[in-house]
Each structure stands twice: as C-alpha cells, then as structure tokens.
Amino acid sequence: MPLIIIIALLIGLRYFEVWRFAELSWWWVVGAMVFAFIWFEFIEKALGLDKKKEHNVDEQRRKDRIKSTFDNKRK
C-alpha cells in the first residue's frame, strides 16, 4: 500500500510541477507503476505474502468465533 501512495504523490507532484518534481521525467512515474504492477502480480504471490494476509484474517476469524462460543456458554 505505501507503494501506491508514493505513486499517487509522484503523479500529483509531477502534474502540478511542485519543486524539483517539475523536472522529473514522466518515465520515472511510469516506471514506478510498472514496478508496482510486477510486485503485486508476481513477486508478492511468489513470496506467499498474499496467502499470509488471508491466513491472518482466517486465524483472527477463528479466534473470534471461539471466544464468542465460550462467552455464550458461560452465560
């Protein structure tokens, strides 16, 4: 997500020609977009980071379900 925010900032700063970004080539911005695409489509999947996020969500859901079940039985 920080990568997407950086790209959005680069686009805004370059478009409005702020400070040194006025001289920045659009190719740097396009290059950052290509890098983000490659990261999210290939590298993240190859490292298993996308599955790790899903696993953490499932684990939290399981813990919440167990907690609610035991809280209901105590009442």
GUDREN-774184 format. One record per atom (N, C-alpha, C): atom name; x, y, z. Coordinates in nm, 3 decimals. Layout:
! residues N
+------+---------+---------+---------+
: palo :       X :       Y :       Z :
+------+---------+---------+---------+
:   CA :       X :       Y :       Z :
...
+------+---------+---------+---------+
//
This chain:
! residues 75
+------+---------+---------+---------+
: palo :       X :       Y :       Z :
+------+---------+---------+---------+
:    N :   0.080 :  -0.119 :   0.000 :
:   CA :   0.000 :   0.000 :   0.000 :
:    C :   0.085 :   0.127 :   0.000 :
:    N :   0.195 :   0.132 :   0.075 :
:   CA :   0.278 :   0.252 :   0.070 :
:    C :   0.328 :   0.281 :  -0.073 :
:    N :   0.349 :   0.176 :  -0.149 :
:   CA :   0.394 :   0.194 :  -0.286 :
:    C :   0.290 :   0.268 :  -0.370 :
:    N :   0.165 :   0.238 :  -0.351 :
:   CA :   0.057 :   0.303 :  -0.424 :
:    C :   0.048 :   0.450 :  -0.382 :
:    N :   0.064 :   0.477 :  -0.253 :
:   CA :   0.060 :   0.615 :  -0.204 :
:    C :   0.174 :   0.696 :  -0.262 :
:    N :   0.293 :   0.638 :  -0.269 :
:   CA :   0.408 :   0.706 :  -0.327 :
:    C :   0.383 :   0.738 :  -0.474 :
:    N :   0.326 :   0.645 :  -0.547 :
:   CA :   0.298 :   0.667 :  -0.688 :
:    C :   0.195 :   0.779 :  -0.704 :
:    N :   0.091 :   0.779 :  -0.621 :
:   CA :  -0.010 :   0.885 :  -0.628 :
:    C :   0.053 :   1.021 :  -0.598 :
:    N :   0.141 :   1.026 :  -0.498 :
:   CA :   0.210 :   1.152 :  -0.467 :
:    C :   0.299 :   1.197 :  -0.583 :
:    N :   0.372 :   1.102 :  -0.642 :
:   CA :   0.456 :   1.136 :  -0.756 :
:    C :   0.375 :   1.193 :  -0.871 :
:    N :   0.261 :   1.132 :  -0.899 :
:   CA :   0.175 :   1.181 :  -1.007 :
:    C :   0.127 :   1.323 :  -0.975 :
:    N :   0.081 :   1.345 :  -0.853 :
:   CA :   0.033 :   1.478 :  -0.815 :
:    C :   0.142 :   1.583 :  -0.818 :
:    N :   0.257 :   1.552 :  -0.762 :
:   CA :   0.367 :   1.647 :  -0.759 :
:    C :   0.419 :   1.678 :  -0.899 :
:    N :   0.423 :   1.577 :  -0.982 :
:   CA :   0.471 :   1.599 :  -1.119 :
:    C :   0.368 :   1.677 :  -1.201 :
:    N :   0.241 :   1.645 :  -1.185 :
:   CA :   0.137 :   1.712 :  -1.262 :
:    C :   0.129 :   1.861 :  -1.228 :
:    N :   0.138 :   1.893 :  -1.098 :
:   CA :   0.129 :   2.032 :  -1.055 :
:    C :   0.265 :   2.102 :  -1.053 :
:    N :   0.368 :   2.035 :  -1.098 :
:   CA :   0.504 :   2.088 :  -1.111 :
:    C :   0.554 :   2.153 :  -0.983 :
:    N :   0.553 :   2.074 :  -0.878 :
:   CA :   0.596 :   2.120 :  -0.747 :
:    C :   0.746 :   2.095 :  -0.731 :
:    N :   0.818 :   2.199 :  -0.691 :
:   CA :   0.959 :   2.195 :  -0.654 :
:    C :   1.043 :   2.122 :  -0.758 :
:    N :   1.122 :   2.024 :  -0.718 :
:   CA :   1.210 :   1.952 :  -0.811 :
:    C :   1.135 :   1.848 :  -0.894 :
:    N :   1.014 :   1.820 :  -0.856 :
:   CA :   0.936 :   1.723 :  -0.931 :
:    C :   0.890 :   1.778 :  -1.065 :
:    N :   0.899 :   1.909 :  -1.082 :
:   CA :   0.863 :   1.970 :  -1.210 :
:    C :   0.957 :   1.923 :  -1.321 :
:    N :   1.080 :   1.893 :  -1.284 :
:   CA :   1.180 :   1.849 :  -1.382 :
:    C :   1.185 :   1.696 :  -1.395 :
:    N :   1.110 :   1.627 :  -1.312 :
:   CA :   1.109 :   1.482 :  -1.313 :
:    C :   1.044 :   1.429 :  -1.440 :
:    N :   1.107 :   1.334 :  -1.502 :
:   CA :   1.051 :   1.275 :  -1.623 :
:    C :   0.932 :   1.186 :  -1.587 :
:    N :   0.832 :   1.186 :  -1.677 :
:   CA :   0.715 :   1.101 :  -1.656 :
:    C :   0.754 :   0.954 :  -1.660 :
:    N :   0.868 :   0.923 :  -1.720 :
:   CA :   0.912 :   0.785 :  -1.727 :
:    C :   0.941 :   0.727 :  -1.588 :
:    N :   0.985 :   0.812 :  -1.495 :
:   CA :   1.007 :   0.765 :  -1.359 :
:    C :   0.875 :   0.724 :  -1.294 :
:    N :   0.771 :   0.802 :  -1.321 :
:   CA :   0.640 :   0.771 :  -1.266 :
:    C :   0.586 :   0.643 :  -1.329 :
:    N :   0.600 :   0.630 :  -1.459 :
:   CA :   0.554 :   0.509 :  -1.528 :
:    C :   0.635 :   0.389 :  -1.480 :
:    N :   0.765 :   0.408 :  -1.460 :
:   CA :   0.849 :   0.301 :  -1.409 :
:    C :   0.805 :   0.254 :  -1.271 :
:    N :   0.766 :   0.348 :  -1.186 :
:   CA :   0.717 :   0.312 :  -1.053 :
:    C :   0.586 :   0.233 :  -1.064 :
:    N :   0.502 :   0.271 :  -1.159 :
:   CA :   0.376 :   0.198 :  -1.180 :
:    C :   0.402 :   0.057 :  -1.230 :
:    N :   0.496 :   0.042 :  -1.321 :
:   CA :   0.530 :  -0.091 :  -1.372 :
:    C :   0.588 :  -0.176 :  -1.260 :
:    N :   0.673 :  -0.117 :  -1.177 :
:   CA :   0.729 :  -0.191 :  -1.064 :
:    C :   0.619 :  -0.237 :  -0.969 :
:    N :   0.522 :  -0.148 :  -0.940 :
:   CA :   0.411 :  -0.184 :  -0.851 :
:    C :   0.330 :  -0.298 :  -0.912 :
:    N :   0.305 :  -0.292 :  -1.042 :
:   CA :   0.230 :  -0.398 :  -1.108 :
:    C :   0.302 :  -0.532 :  -1.096 :
:    N :   0.431 :  -0.530 :  -1.126 :
:   CA :   0.511 :  -0.654 :  -1.117 :
:    C :   0.513 :  -0.705 :  -0.973 :
:    N :   0.527 :  -0.615 :  -0.877 :
:   CA :   0.530 :  -0.654 :  -0.736 :
:    C :   0.400 :  -0.724 :  -0.697 :
:    N :   0.287 :  -0.660 :  -0.724 :
:   CA :   0.159 :  -0.714 :  -0.678 :
:    C :   0.112 :  -0.835 :  -0.757 :
:    N :   0.151 :  -0.846 :  -0.882 :
:   CA :   0.105 :  -0.957 :  -0.963 :
:    C :   0.195 :  -1.081 :  -0.956 :
:    N :   0.324 :  -1.061 :  -0.937 :
:   CA :   0.416 :  -1.174 :  -0.945 :
:    C :   0.497 :  -1.196 :  -0.817 :
:    N :   0.567 :  -1.094 :  -0.770 :
:   CA :   0.659 :  -1.111 :  -0.658 :
:    C :   0.585 :  -1.144 :  -0.529 :
:    N :   0.477 :  -1.070 :  -0.502 :
:   CA :   0.401 :  -1.095 :  -0.380 :
:    C :   0.346 :  -1.237 :  -0.376 :
:    N :   0.298 :  -1.285 :  -0.489 :
:   CA :   0.246 :  -1.422 :  -0.497 :
:    C :   0.358 :  -1.525 :  -0.484 :
:    N :   0.472 :  -1.495 :  -0.544 :
:   CA :   0.585 :  -1.588 :  -0.538 :
:    C :   0.637 :  -1.601 :  -0.395 :
:    N :   0.633 :  -1.494 :  -0.319 :
:   CA :   0.680 :  -1.498 :  -0.180 :
:    C :   0.573 :  -1.547 :  -0.084 :
:    N :   0.451 :  -1.561 :  -0.132 :
:   CA :   0.342 :  -1.610 :  -0.048 :
:    C :   0.283 :  -1.505 :   0.043 :
:    N :   0.311 :  -1.378 :   0.017 :
:   CA :   0.260 :  -1.272 :   0.104 :
:    C :   0.110 :  -1.255 :   0.093 :
:    N :   0.053 :  -1.285 :  -0.023 :
:   CA :  -0.092 :  -1.272 :  -0.037 :
:    C :  -0.164 :  -1.378 :   0.045 :
:    N :  -0.110 :  -1.499 :   0.050 :
:   CA :  -0.170 :  -1.606 :   0.129 :
:    C :  -0.151 :  -1.581 :   0.278 :
:    N :  -0.040 :  -1.517 :   0.314 :
:   CA :  -0.015 :  -1.489 :   0.455 :
:    C :  -0.120 :  -1.392 :   0.508 :
:    N :  -0.157 :  -1.292 :   0.429 :
:   CA :  -0.260 :  -1.197 :   0.470 :
:    C :  -0.394 :  -1.269 :   0.487 :
:    N :  -0.429 :  -1.354 :   0.394 :
:   CA :  -0.554 :  -1.429 :   0.402 :
:    C :  -0.554 :  -1.521 :   0.524 :
:    N :  -0.440 :  -1.583 :   0.551 :
:   CA :  -0.428 :  -1.673 :   0.666 :
:    C :  -0.449 :  -1.596 :   0.796 :
:    N :  -0.392 :  -1.476 :   0.805 :
:   CA :  -0.408 :  -1.396 :   0.927 :
:    C :  -0.554 :  -1.358 :   0.949 :
:    N :  -0.626 :  -1.326 :   0.842 :
:   CA :  -0.767 :  -1.292 :   0.854 :
:    C :  -0.846 :  -1.415 :   0.900 :
:    N :  -0.819 :  -1.530 :   0.842 :
:   CA :  -0.887 :  -1.653 :   0.883 :
:    C :  -0.857 :  -1.689 :   1.028 :
:    N :  -0.734 :  -1.671 :   1.071 :
:   CA :  -0.694 :  -1.700 :   1.208 :
:    C :  -0.768 :  -1.609 :   1.306 :
:    N :  -0.778 :  -1.482 :   1.272 :
:   CA :  -0.850 :  -1.388 :   1.360 :
:    C :  -0.998 :  -1.422 :   1.365 :
:    N :  -1.056 :  -1.461 :   1.253 :
:   CA :  -1.196 :  -1.500 :   1.250 :
:    C :  -1.219 :  -1.624 :   1.337 :
:    N :  -1.127 :  -1.719 :   1.332 :
:   CA :  -1.137 :  -1.840 :   1.413 :
:    C :  -1.130 :  -1.806 :   1.562 :
:    N :  -1.037 :  -1.720 :   1.599 :
:   CA :  -1.023 :  -1.681 :   1.740 :
:    C :  -1.148 :  -1.609 :   1.790 :
:    N :  -1.204 :  -1.523 :   1.707 :
:   CA :  -1.327 :  -1.452 :   1.745 :
:    C :  -1.443 :  -1.549 :   1.764 :
:    N :  -1.452 :  -1.648 :   1.675 :
:   CA :  -1.560 :  -1.747 :   1.684 :
:    C :  -1.546 :  -1.829 :   1.811 :
:    N :  -1.425 :  -1.871 :   1.845 :
:   CA :  -1.401 :  -1.950 :   1.966 :
:    C :  -1.435 :  -1.866 :   2.090 :
:    N :  -1.392 :  -1.740 :   2.089 :
:   CA :  -1.419 :  -1.654 :   2.204 :
:    C :  -1.569 :  -1.633 :   2.222 :
:    N :  -1.640 :  -1.607 :   2.114 :
:   CA :  -1.786 :  -1.585 :   2.125 :
:    C :  -1.858 :  -1.713 :   2.169 :
:    N :  -1.810 :  -1.827 :   2.125 :
:   CA :  -1.872 :  -1.953 :   2.165 :
:    C :  -1.855 :  -1.977 :   2.315 :
:    N :  -1.735 :  -1.956 :   2.367 :
:   CA :  -1.712 :  -1.977 :   2.510 :
:    C :  -1.782 :  -1.872 :   2.594 :
:    N :  -1.791 :  -1.749 :   2.544 :
:   CA :  -1.863 :  -1.645 :   2.619 :
:    C :  -2.012 :  -1.677 :   2.627 :
:    N :  -2.069 :  -1.732 :   2.522 :
:   CA :  -2.212 :  -1.767 :   2.521 :
:    C :  -2.241 :  -1.885 :   2.613 :
:    N :  -2.148 :  -1.979 :   2.626 :
:   CA :  -2.169 :  -2.097 :   2.711 :
:    C :  -2.161 :  -2.060 :   2.859 :
:    N :  -2.086 :  -1.960 :   2.892 :
:   CA :  -2.069 :  -1.919 :   3.031 :
:    C :  -2.196 :  -1.850 :   3.082 :
:    N :  -2.273 :  -1.793 :   2.996 :
:   CA :  -2.394 :  -1.720 :   3.038 :
:    C :  -2.504 :  -1.811 :   3.063 :
+------+---------+---------+---------+
//
